[in-house]
Amino acid sequence: MGKFKAEIDIMPLKALLDPQGKAVTGSMKNIGLPEIENVRIGKHISLELEALSKEIASAKVEQACKKLLANQIMESFSYDLEEVI
């Protein structure tokens, strides 16, 4: 049994409007950074779990993302998984 740490990024789908990102993009001009554009805002989740193998841990993280952490109608997710020593 090993301990694993997952770093998960959840972002709005590129095809969908990101109102929060759009507002931040607009504010960049107000603070003197007009060259920054197309801001997209998502969330980052860090979690730890125990599993018999990295493959099993990865499957559990996928399941958590698909069933609870990400709304797949509006969001995509990616993650990095490492064994904690």
Secondary structure, DSSP 4 states (H G I P E B T S, - for coil): -EEEEEEEEEEE-TTS--HHHHHHHHHHHHTT-TT-------EEEEEEEEESSHHHHHHHHHHHIIIII--TTTEEEEEEEEEE-
